[in-house]
Structure formats: structure tokens, C-alpha cells
Amino acid sequence: MKIQSVRETVKPEKKPKIYFDPSTPEEVEHLEVLQGLLSDKRRGDWDLAAEIVGISRFSVEKAFLRVYSKNHTEAVAALKAVIENRRKLLKQ
């Protein structure tokens, strides 16, 4: 009984919500790219992306999640670059 009560209190990992409702096939594809980047992201990636874009870590993360924000494309490109650089370094 005690084990069951502990398992009920453990909360699953909460994934960030992307503020976007796709209506066209291109938008659906963009949403899939965003979700893929979030699943490939590791700890510290937001900090590196923030250095690339030149804004704060919090602003990069929010711009990435808010598709219609003015820095969204820069945040996506920076996170892609960070992930690609890590993959290249791991292959060497």
C-alpha cells in the first residue's frame, strides 16, 4: 500500500507547451520540427542558443515556444546550430 501511494505522488516530466495551432501542412511540419528539437535538446542548450542570438536564456526559450514572436526564427536557428554542433563533435 505504501509503494502505491508513493507512485501516485510522482509526477511525470512536464514538457513545455508550444503556443501554436497548425492549420496548413507546412505549419504541421514546422510543429514537428519544433517538437524534434525539444526532444534532442540537452541541459545547457538554451544558454548556448542565447549567446548565439544575443538575448537572455529565458527570452530565447520563450521565443522558441511562441511561434509568432519576433525572435522565433532566430531562436529556432540557434537551437538547431547548437544541436548540430554537438552531433558533429560527438562523431569525431
Secondary structure, 3 states (H helix, E strand, C coil): CHHHHHHHHCCCCCCCCCECCCCCHHHHHHHHHHHHHHHHCCCCHHHHHHHHHCCCHHHHHHHHHECCCCCHHHHHHHHHHHHHHHHHHHHC
